[in-house]
Amino acid sequence: MRNTFGNIFTLTSFGESHGTAVGGVVDGFPAGIDINIDFIQQELSRRRPGQSKITTDRKEADQVEFLSGIFEGKSTGAPIGFEVRNTNQHSKDYDNMRDIFRPSHADFTYYNKYGIRDHRGGGRTSARITIARCVGGALAKLALKKLGISVQAFTSQVGPVSLEYDYHKYDLSLTETNPVRCPDLQKAKEMEDLIASIKKEGDTIGGIITCVIRNCPVGLGEPEFSKLHAQLGGAMLGINAVKGFEYGCGFKGVSKRGSELNDEFMSLENPPENASLTDKVTTRTNNSGGIQGGLSNGGDIYFRVAFKPVATLLKPQNTVNINGDNATLNVKGRHDPCVLPRAVPIVEAMAAMVILDNYLLNKTIKL
């Protein structure tokens, strides 16, 4: 089982949903970076359960404890070990699932691959494991902040309620002002009401998260097998419940002509004296989503991530048991009706780790 992400900047995670703790080890992190523990805890709080009426009722503080790699508030260059203790498991809620496969979950495939599975909340396949990604992503954000690179995600669609495609039309600073994490307050209320009604029905709903990465230098990524957009896509598709990824104009571009879609280059007016080529040139449009030929081009990198409805329903579903016999699943416990609000920081975390890893891989740039 592969449990490590990254090349130079790496995150190895461990733990299960109902185990003692979830945690990880970050290696390859640059020395001398100021480590703001309050910021990291805040990132975890954005992901934690029980934060609003439209998320799961499970209550977890998700308090992170760092075990190594930090001294007097700075990274030392050594591996950064951390853990988050599980404190509010209701494992008995899953007793009736011990021998039953939940529809559209990893139960069936995991059991057939390994011959054993932890039925309590999905064990290793639970979305709770993304805690480690949020910690790794928060550390990556602290390093990227020193470089002036920002990563901002927001909920852009829940079910049929959708924002316009152009993120420039929205004030992204409003994202954290509502429980849905949507920068359009009217649409946010519609999304919240929809999720609340879906929750009452014991059902679930999906949607889309948009992410914008600003101030990346030119040249991150590789032109062949490790294209930057491919790495971002792989990172996003590795998040629980993700079913689709598009960057730039995405699928909308298939109905356009090349003359409509090409990003023409242009010289900037009054560039700084002795400016480099990258400081003198921009593009009139950004249909490429900040990536051309697999490499960052200096423009905003933006992409969209599609999340399916949560597979756990609080209503009866037909399934089979481990003997292959037909069975009925009746779920108990506390579950999210929509993963979008809590997934926003996870999308940001994965994007931040991809960008930092590629920055460290780019030998022409020094941190």
Summary of the structure (lengths in Angstrom):
residues: 367
radius of gyration: 21.4
end to end distance: 32.4
largest distance: 75.0
contacts: 1167
relative contact order: 0.18
helix: 33%
strand: 22%
